[in-house]
Amino acid sequence: MAVAPNPRHLILKFLLGAEGQVMSAREAVAACALFGLRENSVRVALVRLAATGMIEAAGRGAYRLGANAAGLAEDVSTWRVAESRVGEWSGAWITVYCGGLGRSNRAALSRRDRALEMLGFRELDHECFIRPDNLVGGVVAVRERLFKLGLDEGAAVFLATAFDAEREKRARTLWDGKALTRSYRKTREQLEKWLQQADTLELEVAARESFLMGGSAIRQLVFDPLLPDPLVDSAERRAFVDTVLRYDAAGHLIWRKLHILSAAVADTASAASVSH
């Protein structure tokens, strides 16, 4: 038996996918019902998310992402143009040194770890994290994104161009490029197979599956390190991204159809109640 998703996580995913649009409590309840969640659980989740600043009121009974989710939402929303961030690699490494930062604040540690992970950094030496310098804008743009995502302002972010031979060799093994390439191919094939038979599914089933599979694929892309050749097969990554874009477009169309259908059902029910 499938376990129902956490309502707070689900609502945040809906709002991240809405990309700045407002979501009413009624829409949240209806959407979450597809995943087996009861209305009371959804409304409690909305209140708790608002209390933490992850969402905020946008009129009566409506919500949007709050200040505490703004930086993450801005970065996640750029997944569609992830490939345009990738440039040539000269062999240099963007480096983040966190040795002078505290480790007692668990919230700060969580933000730090998430920022480094989202930009593809791996730990080369203790508290020293690196990634290839192949992103457009170089170290300046990466530093800005890291700080916006929650990396402590005291972290040193700089460019390293001449590691010793042992560290250079070790640096190139921090990512499993073959596994990444296999994951691009595997997810792409799963999404393409689903797209081929999506029209045969009931609308609610298609909506639920497209949300879950699409969300997983987008998360894979959001946390992809965007490595250069020869560390990974970038052609496989581009094919994966193209498929995720097509899948996302199909998913949005399905959810729009479901919303129209739900609205029509609600209007019919309202008319019936008035006529009695």
Secondary structure per residue as TSV (DSSP state, phi and psi in degrees):
chain	resnum	aa	ss	phi	psi
A	1	M	-	360.0	129.0
A	2	A	-	-70.3	141.8
A	3	V	-	-86.0	131.7
A	4	A	-	-64.3	140.0
A	5	P	-	-68.7	159.3
A	6	N	-	-66.0	124.8
A	7	P	H	-61.2	-34.9
A	8	R	H	-64.9	-44.2
A	9	H	H	-62.6	-41.0
A	10	L	H	-65.3	-44.0
A	11	I	H	-62.6	-42.8
A	12	L	H	-61.8	-39.3
A	13	K	H	-65.1	-40.1
A	14	F	H	-59.9	-46.1
A	15	L	H	-70.9	-34.8
A	16	L	H	-64.2	-40.0
A	17	G	H	-69.9	-26.1
A	18	A	H	-73.8	-16.6
A	19	E	T	51.0	59.7
A	20	G	T	96.0	-12.2
A	21	Q	-	-79.4	158.4
A	22	V	-	-85.6	146.6
A	23	M	E	-125.2	127.8
A	24	S	E	-80.0	158.2
A	25	A	H	-61.0	-36.7
A	26	R	H	-62.9	-42.4
A	27	E	H	-66.2	-38.8
A	28	A	H	-62.6	-42.6
A	29	V	H	-63.4	-45.4
A	30	A	H	-65.1	-42.5
A	31	A	H	-66.8	-43.2
A	32	C	H	-69.2	-26.1
A	33	A	H	-61.4	-28.3
A	34	L	T	-63.9	-20.0
A	35	F	T	-107.9	16.6
A	36	G	T	81.9	16.9
A	37	L	-	-96.5	137.5
A	38	R	-	-83.3	156.5
A	39	E	H	-56.8	-43.5
A	40	N	H	-61.4	-41.1
A	41	S	H	-62.9	-39.4
A	42	V	H	-68.1	-43.3
A	43	R	H	-68.2	-35.9
A	44	V	H	-64.5	-41.1
A	45	A	H	-63.1	-39.7
A	46	L	H	-61.5	-43.8
A	47	V	H	-62.9	-44.0
A	48	R	H	-68.8	-38.5
A	49	L	H	-64.9	-39.4
A	50	A	H	-65.1	-37.4
A	51	A	H	-65.4	-29.7
A	52	T	T	-90.4	-3.0
A	53	G	T	82.3	6.4
A	54	M	S	-75.6	-29.8
A	55	I	E	-132.3	165.2
A	56	E	E	-144.7	157.6
A	57	A	E	-67.1	141.5
A	58	A	-	-133.5	56.6
A	59	G	S	103.5	175.5
A	60	R	T	-65.7	121.5
A	61	G	T	67.2	22.3
A	62	A	E	-132.9	152.8
A	63	Y	E	-139.5	155.7
A	64	R	E	-140.7	171.4
A	65	L	E	-62.2	140.9
A	66	G	-	-93.4	-178.1
A	67	A	G	-60.6	-36.6
A	68	N	G	-72.5	-9.7
A	69	A	G	-111.4	0.1
A	70	A	H	-62.9	-48.5
A	71	G	H	-62.9	-44.4
A	72	L	H	-63.6	-44.2
A	73	A	H	-61.9	-41.4
A	74	E	H	-62.2	-42.0
A	75	D	H	-73.0	-42.8
A	76	V	H	-62.9	-35.4
A	77	S	G	-65.1	-14.3
A	78	T	G	-90.0	8.9
A	79	W	G	-59.7	-30.2
A	80	R	G	-64.6	-25.7
A	81	V	G	-111.9	24.5
A	82	A	G	-55.4	-42.8
A	83	E	G	-62.8	-28.5
A	84	S	G	-71.6	-12.0
A	85	R	G	-79.0	-17.3
A	86	V	B	-84.8	128.7
A	87	G	-	-121.8	-166.5
A	88	E	-	-75.7	154.1
A	89	W	-	-114.8	121.8
A	90	S	-	-86.6	-10.2
A	91	G	S	106.7	-5.9
A	92	A	-	-80.5	164.0
A	93	W	E	-126.1	131.2
A	94	I	E	-79.4	129.9
A	95	T	E	-123.5	138.4
A	96	V	E	-122.6	122.3
A	97	Y	E	-108.8	121.4
A	98	C	-	-112.2	13.8
A	99	G	T	-60.4	-29.9
A	100	G	T	-91.1	4.4
A	101	L	S	-93.2	151.1
A	102	G	-	-72.3	161.1
A	103	R	-	-129.0	11.1
A	104	S	S	-87.7	-24.3
A	105	N	-	-86.8	104.9
A	106	R	H	-66.0	-34.9
A	107	A	H	-65.8	-42.7
A	108	A	H	-64.5	-39.7
A	109	L	H	-62.5	-41.1
A	110	S	H	-64.0	-43.4
A	111	R	H	-64.3	-40.7
A	112	R	H	-61.5	-49.2
A	113	D	H	-61.9	-41.8
A	114	R	H	-65.7	-42.0
A	115	A	H	-61.4	-46.3
A	116	L	H	-65.0	-40.2
A	117	E	H	-67.4	-41.8
A	118	M	H	-64.4	-27.0
A	119	L	T	-100.7	12.3
A	120	G	T	79.6	20.2
A	121	F	-	-79.2	147.7
A	122	R	E	-131.0	153.3
A	123	E	E	-83.5	116.5
A	124	L	E	-86.0	-50.3
A	125	D	E	-130.5	173.3
A	126	H	T	-54.6	118.8
A	127	E	T	64.9	14.9
A	128	C	E	-118.0	112.0
A	129	F	E	-112.6	143.7
A	130	I	E	-136.6	162.4
A	131	R	E	-154.0	156.8
A	132	P	E	-61.3	144.8
A	133	D	S	-86.3	69.2
A	134	N	-	-124.1	15.4
A	135	L	B	-97.9	140.5
A	136	V	T	-57.6	133.0
A	137	G	T	96.8	-14.1
A	138	G	H	62.4	-154.1
A	139	V	H	-63.9	-31.5
A	140	V	H	-64.4	-47.5
A	141	A	H	-67.6	-39.1
A	142	V	H	-66.0	-42.1
A	143	R	H	-58.5	-44.6
A	144	E	H	-62.5	-43.5
A	145	R	H	-65.3	-41.7
A	146	L	H	-59.3	-47.2
A	147	F	H	-65.4	-37.5
A	148	K	H	-66.8	-31.5
A	149	L	H	-82.6	-7.1
A	150	G	T	119.0	4.1
A	151	L	-	-64.6	138.1
A	152	D	-	-56.1	135.1
A	153	E	T	-60.7	-21.8
A	154	G	T	-80.8	-3.7
A	155	A	-	-69.9	141.5
A	156	A	E	-89.2	121.4
A	157	V	E	-120.2	117.0
A	158	F	E	-150.3	175.6
A	159	L	E	-103.8	131.3
A	160	A	E	-112.8	130.2
A	161	T	-	-121.1	-4.5
A	162	A	-	-148.4	67.6
A	163	F	-	-66.4	154.6
A	164	D	-	-67.1	165.1
A	165	A	H	-58.8	-40.2
A	166	E	H	-66.1	-43.7
A	167	R	H	-70.3	-37.2
A	168	E	H	-61.4	-43.0
A	169	K	H	-65.2	-43.6
A	170	R	H	-67.4	-37.0
A	171	A	H	-58.4	-39.2
A	172	R	T	-75.1	-6.8
A	173	T	T	-106.1	3.7
A	174	L	S	-70.2	-23.5
A	175	W	S	-114.2	141.5
A	176	D	-	-90.9	87.2
A	177	G	H	-61.0	-37.3
A	178	K	H	-66.1	-40.2
A	179	A	H	-66.3	-39.5
A	180	L	H	-61.0	-45.4
A	181	T	H	-61.8	-42.6
A	182	R	H	-62.2	-38.3
A	183	S	H	-67.2	-35.6
A	184	Y	H	-60.7	-48.2
A	185	R	H	-65.8	-44.1
A	186	K	H	-63.5	-48.2
A	187	T	H	-66.1	-40.7
A	188	R	H	-59.0	-45.0
A	189	E	H	-65.6	-37.6
A	190	Q	H	-64.7	-43.4
A	191	L	H	-67.3	-40.9
A	192	E	H	-65.1	-39.5
A	193	K	H	-62.7	-42.0
A	194	W	H	-65.0	-42.3
A	195	L	H	-60.6	-34.9
A	196	Q	H	-67.5	-27.7
A	197	Q	H	-116.2	10.5
A	198	A	G	-59.8	-35.6
A	199	D	G	-68.1	-15.7
A	200	T	G	-89.0	-7.0
A	201	L	S	-88.9	149.6
A	202	E	-	-62.5	149.7
A	203	L	H	-58.7	-44.5
A	204	E	H	-66.3	-38.0
A	205	V	H	-64.9	-44.7
A	206	A	H	-62.4	-39.8
A	207	A	H	-64.0	-46.3
A	208	R	H	-64.1	-47.2
A	209	E	H	-67.4	-39.3
A	210	S	H	-65.1	-36.1
A	211	F	H	-67.7	-46.4
A	212	L	H	-68.7	-48.7
A	213	M	H	-69.2	-41.3
A	214	G	H	-65.3	-41.6
A	215	G	H	-61.6	-40.2
A	216	S	H	-65.3	-42.1
A	217	A	H	-66.9	-40.0
A	218	I	H	-67.1	-39.4
A	219	R	H	-61.7	-40.9
A	220	Q	H	-58.0	-40.0
A	221	L	H	-73.8	-40.9
A	222	V	H	-59.4	-39.2
A	223	F	T	-95.1	8.0
A	224	D	-	-69.8	136.3
A	225	P	-	-73.5	-7.9
A	226	L	-	52.4	54.2
A	227	L	-	-75.0	156.5
A	228	P	-	-89.3	164.1
A	229	D	T	-65.6	142.6
A	230	P	T	-96.7	11.6
A	231	L	T	-70.3	-23.0
A	232	V	S	-152.7	161.9
A	233	D	-	-86.1	98.6
A	234	S	H	-69.1	-24.2
A	235	A	H	-66.9	-38.9
A	236	E	H	-65.3	-37.0
A	237	R	H	-65.8	-41.9
A	238	R	H	-63.6	-39.4
A	239	A	H	-64.9	-39.1
A	240	F	H	-61.5	-47.5
A	241	V	H	-60.6	-43.8
A	242	D	H	-59.2	-40.3
A	243	T	H	-69.1	-40.1
A	244	V	H	-61.8	-38.7
A	245	L	H	-63.1	-43.5
A	246	R	H	-66.1	-40.1
A	247	Y	H	-65.7	-41.7
A	248	D	H	-62.8	-41.9
A	249	A	H	-62.2	-41.1
A	250	A	H	-65.5	-40.5
A	251	G	H	-63.6	-41.3
A	252	H	H	-62.9	-38.9
A	253	L	H	-64.5	-41.7
A	254	I	H	-62.2	-44.6
A	255	W	H	-68.3	-32.4
A	256	R	H	-66.4	-40.1
A	257	K	H	-63.1	-42.2
A	258	L	H	-64.1	-40.7
A	259	H	H	-63.4	-42.6
A	260	I	H	-63.2	-44.4
A	261	L	H	-62.7	-44.0
A	262	S	H	-62.3	-41.3
A	263	A	H	-64.1	-40.1
A	264	A	H	-65.5	-41.3
A	265	V	H	-63.2	-43.2
A	266	A	H	-63.7	-41.9
A	267	D	H	-64.9	-39.8
A	268	T	H	-63.4	-43.5
A	269	A	H	-63.9	-40.1
A	270	S	H	-64.0	-43.3
A	271	A	H	-62.9	-39.9
A	272	A	H	-65.1	-38.9
A	273	S	H	-69.9	-33.2
A	274	V	H	-70.2	-36.7
A	275	S	H	-73.6	-16.3
A	276	H	-	-88.7	360.0
